[in-house]
Amino acid sequence: MTSEKITLSQLEGFLFKSADILRGKMDASEFKEFIFGLLFIKRLSDEFDRKRQQLRKKDFAHIKDPALLKELLEDKTSYGETFFVPVRARWHESWKDENGDEVPALKDLKQDIGNMLNKAIAAVEDENDALANVLKNNIDFNAVKGKTKIPDQKWKDLLDHFNQPKFVLVNDNFEFPDLLGAAYEYLIKYFADSAGKKGGEFYTPGEVVRLLVQLVKPRAGQEIYDPTVGSGGFLIQSHQYVEEQGENPNDLALYGQDSNGTVWSICIMNMILHNITRFTIENADTLEDPQILDNGHLALMRLVTGPLGVRAVRLRLLVVPR
């Protein structure tokens, strides 16, 4: 743990440098899922380590039998709402494979790194029902973009960057609780800007979203539905707005749907990194295959449209009392 709190500007700079490491023959928008995925798994691993240490020092401090202690620390039910990170996905912990050979911790990988990262995110997904189909179907660290595949040295540089002692991604280290979520939003905007007009597929400028939220004025006890959810900005800002009004944001039911698998994955990671746990985000085309239904029928929606410079901003949303 670090004594000096991480600031938003520091974390934004850290993430910008992450993207800079992978910059080369491919556009930034082409490797966005790699940065999102690595940030997400580093966060989960750091939170898991924090919880594991708490279990050792407090909850299980009375247990003297090393074998029993080890068994309890590997039991995912011990971790409550903290995501369980299996050994092959832990940032600091080496492990033995089925042949008894020592496998380095994620931070120490030196070869076949893309494949090892793929197996790590698959293992995390398999151990956590809330992440079903989110990671391994939408993030491929071995993907070829154009004619380019990221070499091991680039991955090693990125792992070394994420391994800086100051950047342990747990809430206790942040200057405010939602720091990581705010930095993640910065990263989403950065990649959207890099993608040009295609960025509108997954990102609506925060100022526009904020205006819509203020017009809708969501309240605790309501359901909020965005059928073109993108990266989840409207749902997240609605959650924040309710909290700002002194109400309980966890008394919101948040729903969304998006047809793009990678965008859907980014949205779910975005919600989790904002410490939001109560949501339902579906991956399908809302018009052809609606998943958020009201008594078996497509949920009603209100259409809000408007220009922003040369861009058209289009959000469809519904806010109703439960």
Legacy VTK file of the C-alpha trace (Angstrom):
# vtk DataFile Version 3.0
C-alpha trace
ASCII
DATASET POLYDATA
POINTS 322 float
0.000 0.000 0.000
1.162 3.527 -0.710
0.790 6.368 1.765
0.375 9.096 -0.872
-3.008 9.037 -2.601
-3.184 8.638 -6.384
-4.723 11.706 -8.041
-6.923 11.734 -11.129
-4.312 13.559 -13.198
-1.676 11.008 -12.193
-3.898 8.082 -13.136
-4.919 9.683 -16.419
-1.249 10.247 -17.258
-0.486 6.658 -16.326
-3.221 5.365 -18.652
-2.165 7.667 -21.483
1.353 6.262 -21.196
-0.125 2.748 -21.325
-1.670 3.519 -24.689
1.541 5.195 -25.818
3.488 1.968 -25.177
1.298 0.040 -27.636
1.204 2.804 -30.208
2.923 1.814 -33.421
1.605 0.615 -36.749
-2.006 0.419 -35.522
-4.406 3.166 -34.538
-5.116 3.652 -30.840
-8.758 2.747 -31.401
-7.657 -0.695 -32.622
-6.030 -1.739 -29.339
-8.475 -0.165 -26.882
-9.728 -3.534 -25.615
-6.154 -4.534 -24.676
-5.718 -1.536 -22.361
-9.234 -1.883 -20.965
-8.693 -5.600 -20.330
-5.307 -5.250 -18.658
-6.497 -2.371 -16.478
-9.510 -4.435 -15.443
-7.541 -7.552 -14.539
-4.942 -5.486 -12.645
-7.735 -3.846 -10.640
-9.355 -7.205 -9.835
-6.022 -8.708 -8.809
-5.117 -5.757 -6.571
-8.537 -5.837 -4.886
-8.241 -9.611 -4.464
-4.805 -9.206 -2.825
-6.224 -6.577 -0.465
-9.091 -8.844 0.532
-6.764 -11.848 0.888
-4.528 -9.886 3.233
-7.558 -8.844 5.283
-8.644 -12.470 5.571
-5.149 -13.502 6.737
-4.810 -10.778 9.346
-8.377 -10.528 10.659
-11.011 -13.057 9.643
-8.716 -16.108 9.705
-6.073 -14.822 12.133
-7.112 -17.433 14.693
-6.438 -20.360 12.338
-3.096 -22.012 13.100
-3.298 -24.951 10.689
-1.460 -23.868 7.467
-3.314 -26.425 5.313
-6.719 -25.239 6.535
-5.733 -21.599 6.095
-4.601 -22.267 2.527
-7.853 -24.079 1.781
-9.951 -21.201 3.099
-7.916 -18.633 1.160
-8.550 -20.582 -2.055
-12.274 -20.886 -1.395
-14.007 -18.191 -3.424
-16.923 -18.060 -0.997
-14.476 -16.506 1.514
-14.266 -13.382 -0.632
-17.885 -12.258 -0.522
-18.566 -9.556 -3.118
-14.886 -9.273 -4.092
-14.215 -10.918 -7.455
-12.296 -14.175 -7.049
-9.033 -14.191 -9.014
-7.654 -17.677 -9.755
-3.941 -18.208 -9.306
-2.999 -17.994 -12.972
-4.483 -14.485 -13.155
-2.858 -13.054 -10.026
-0.517 -10.172 -10.583
2.081 -11.070 -7.950
1.768 -14.824 -7.462
3.616 -17.538 -9.396
2.057 -20.997 -9.649
2.712 -24.560 -10.809
1.115 -26.007 -13.935
-0.176 -29.561 -14.381
3.397 -30.767 -15.015
4.660 -29.231 -11.784
6.600 -26.520 -13.630
6.807 -23.048 -12.114
4.840 -20.429 -14.059
5.667 -16.752 -13.431
3.145 -14.295 -12.010
1.481 -12.060 -14.595
3.855 -9.188 -13.842
6.886 -11.388 -14.568
5.810 -12.947 -17.881
8.478 -12.744 -20.576
7.295 -14.972 -23.423
4.052 -16.070 -25.051
2.541 -13.173 -23.127
-0.535 -12.627 -25.299
-1.555 -16.261 -24.924
-0.937 -16.219 -21.164
-3.032 -13.066 -20.764
-5.840 -14.704 -22.737
-5.780 -17.693 -20.403
-5.716 -15.391 -17.380
-8.836 -13.451 -18.380
-10.579 -16.703 -19.314
-9.808 -18.101 -15.853
-11.191 -14.971 -14.164
-14.375 -15.153 -16.207
-14.837 -18.854 -15.456
-14.653 -18.205 -11.708
-17.092 -15.267 -11.649
-20.630 -15.648 -12.957
-21.044 -11.867 -13.230
-18.379 -11.855 -15.966
-19.892 -14.619 -18.106
-19.017 -14.028 -21.800
-17.617 -10.575 -20.981
-13.857 -11.086 -21.281
-12.687 -14.074 -23.290
-15.174 -13.607 -26.142
-14.331 -9.940 -26.611
-10.667 -9.490 -25.675
-7.938 -11.373 -27.555
-4.413 -10.309 -26.661
-3.147 -12.360 -29.634
-5.418 -10.622 -32.130
-3.872 -9.466 -35.398
-4.871 -5.908 -36.245
-4.352 -5.366 -39.956
-1.013 -7.079 -40.422
0.215 -6.354 -36.917
0.357 -8.575 -33.861
1.714 -7.052 -30.677
5.101 -8.640 -29.881
6.137 -9.965 -26.481
8.487 -7.032 -25.863
5.617 -4.545 -26.138
3.541 -6.646 -23.739
6.495 -6.852 -21.361
6.893 -3.068 -21.452
3.194 -2.681 -20.676
3.323 -5.171 -17.790
6.345 -3.333 -16.350
4.431 -0.059 -16.643
1.423 -1.473 -14.773
3.768 -2.891 -12.135
4.860 0.508 -10.811
4.625 0.348 -6.989
2.631 3.592 -6.771
-0.212 2.296 -8.919
-1.833 -0.317 -6.694
-5.431 -0.007 -7.867
-7.441 -0.269 -4.651
-9.858 2.355 -3.348
-7.755 3.055 -0.253
-5.054 4.456 -2.541
-7.340 6.869 -4.420
-7.917 10.564 -3.652
-11.664 9.912 -4.057
-13.588 6.609 -4.198
-14.622 6.758 -7.876
-11.164 7.719 -9.129
-10.703 4.578 -11.200
-14.112 4.975 -12.814
-13.323 8.595 -13.698
-9.974 7.581 -15.186
-11.662 4.810 -17.150
-14.041 7.396 -18.608
-10.993 9.447 -19.621
-9.602 6.392 -21.397
-12.902 5.736 -23.192
-12.970 9.354 -24.414
-9.346 9.113 -25.534
-10.046 6.050 -27.669
-13.281 7.542 -28.995
-11.403 10.677 -30.092
-8.768 8.475 -31.734
-11.469 6.601 -33.634
-12.970 9.807 -35.070
-16.584 9.495 -36.159
-16.568 5.756 -35.367
-16.087 6.651 -31.711
-19.740 7.666 -31.597
-20.615 3.973 -31.708
-19.546 3.573 -28.075
-19.141 7.046 -26.591
-21.335 10.129 -26.184
-19.590 13.233 -24.777
-20.001 13.430 -21.018
-21.394 16.973 -21.148
-24.242 15.823 -23.402
-24.999 12.861 -21.168
-24.970 15.111 -18.109
-27.502 17.460 -19.722
-29.813 14.550 -20.531
-29.562 13.217 -16.992
-30.404 16.644 -15.574
-33.431 16.855 -17.879
-34.677 13.395 -16.928
-33.947 13.837 -13.189
-33.785 10.144 -12.181
-34.752 9.262 -8.618
-34.057 6.367 -6.299
-36.558 3.576 -6.772
-36.705 3.965 -10.543
-35.687 1.759 -13.447
-33.383 3.355 -16.004
-33.038 1.805 -19.435
-30.752 2.743 -22.331
-31.323 0.493 -25.362
-28.200 1.843 -27.135
-26.056 1.778 -24.034
-22.565 2.069 -25.576
-19.973 2.350 -22.812
-22.683 2.971 -20.189
-22.267 6.710 -19.645
-25.967 7.505 -19.232
-26.504 4.769 -16.658
-23.377 5.723 -14.707
-24.191 9.432 -14.648
-27.765 8.618 -13.578
-26.328 6.618 -10.675
-24.071 9.541 -9.756
-26.919 12.070 -10.076
-29.131 10.146 -7.639
-26.249 10.016 -5.143
-25.705 13.775 -5.521
-29.366 14.321 -4.587
-28.727 12.583 -1.263
-30.636 9.462 -2.292
-29.492 5.843 -2.376
-28.090 5.118 -5.866
-28.162 1.389 -5.132
-31.959 1.676 -5.151
-31.823 2.100 -8.931
-32.378 -0.701 -11.428
-30.080 -0.034 -14.399
-30.674 -1.717 -17.767
-28.941 -1.458 -21.106
-28.364 -3.254 -24.387
-25.790 -2.966 -27.158
-25.243 -4.983 -30.325
-21.441 -4.687 -30.399
-19.760 -7.368 -28.284
-16.582 -5.401 -27.543
-18.576 -2.287 -26.604
-20.865 -4.414 -24.400
-17.775 -5.813 -22.663
-16.334 -2.323 -22.155
-19.662 -1.179 -20.702
-19.754 -3.932 -18.094
-16.139 -3.284 -17.086
-16.995 0.424 -16.889
-19.907 -0.234 -14.521
-17.783 -2.466 -12.275
-14.891 0.002 -12.158
-17.391 2.664 -11.043
-18.271 0.380 -8.104
-21.767 -0.204 -9.520
-22.977 -3.747 -8.963
-26.727 -3.643 -9.626
-27.226 -3.608 -13.393
-28.318 -5.722 -16.360
-26.526 -5.139 -19.654
-27.431 -7.356 -22.625
-25.521 -7.987 -25.873
-27.885 -8.050 -28.865
-29.460 -5.725 -31.409
-32.275 -3.887 -29.624
-34.516 -3.700 -32.696
-33.933 -7.207 -34.027
-33.531 -9.043 -30.731
-34.701 -6.957 -27.757
-33.612 -8.433 -24.420
-35.046 -5.869 -21.993
-38.751 -6.587 -22.096
-41.812 -5.321 -20.239
-44.308 -8.168 -19.788
-42.949 -9.843 -22.890
-43.011 -6.683 -25.023
-40.280 -4.268 -26.048
-39.844 -1.655 -23.327
-41.213 1.737 -24.351
-38.652 4.437 -25.002
-38.373 8.153 -25.466
-36.174 9.444 -28.288
-33.840 12.365 -27.665
-31.828 13.727 -30.592
-29.650 16.750 -31.117
-26.555 18.029 -32.920
-23.129 18.553 -31.360
-20.905 20.305 -33.870
-20.669 17.999 -36.880
-21.727 15.003 -34.836
-25.246 13.786 -34.269
-25.875 12.636 -30.720
-28.598 10.056 -30.398
-29.727 8.412 -27.171
-32.843 6.379 -26.559
-33.752 5.964 -22.939
-36.524 5.233 -20.510
-36.916 6.176 -16.871
-39.896 4.701 -15.044
-40.846 4.114 -11.388
-40.678 0.542 -10.137
LINES 1 323
322 0 1 2 3 4 5 6 7 8 9 10 11 12 13 14 15 16 17 18 19 20 21 22 23 24 25 26 27 28 29 30 31 32 33 34 35 36 37 38 39 40 41 42 43 44 45 46 47 48 49 50 51 52 53 54 55 56 57 58 59 60 61 62 63 64 65 66 67 68 69 70 71 72 73 74 75 76 77 78 79 80 81 82 83 84 85 86 87 88 89 90 91 92 93 94 95 96 97 98 99 100 101 102 103 104 105 106 107 108 109 110 111 112 113 114 115 116 117 118 119 120 121 122 123 124 125 126 127 128 129 130 131 132 133 134 135 136 137 138 139 140 141 142 143 144 145 146 147 148 149 150 151 152 153 154 155 156 157 158 159 160 161 162 163 164 165 166 167 168 169 170 171 172 173 174 175 176 177 178 179 180 181 182 183 184 185 186 187 188 189 190 191 192 193 194 195 196 197 198 199 200 201 202 203 204 205 206 207 208 209 210 211 212 213 214 215 216 217 218 219 220 221 222 223 224 225 226 227 228 229 230 231 232 233 234 235 236 237 238 239 240 241 242 243 244 245 246 247 248 249 250 251 252 253 254 255 256 257 258 259 260 261 262 263 264 265 266 267 268 269 270 271 272 273 274 275 276 277 278 279 280 281 282 283 284 285 286 287 288 289 290 291 292 293 294 295 296 297 298 299 300 301 302 303 304 305 306 307 308 309 310 311 312 313 314 315 316 317 318 319 320 321
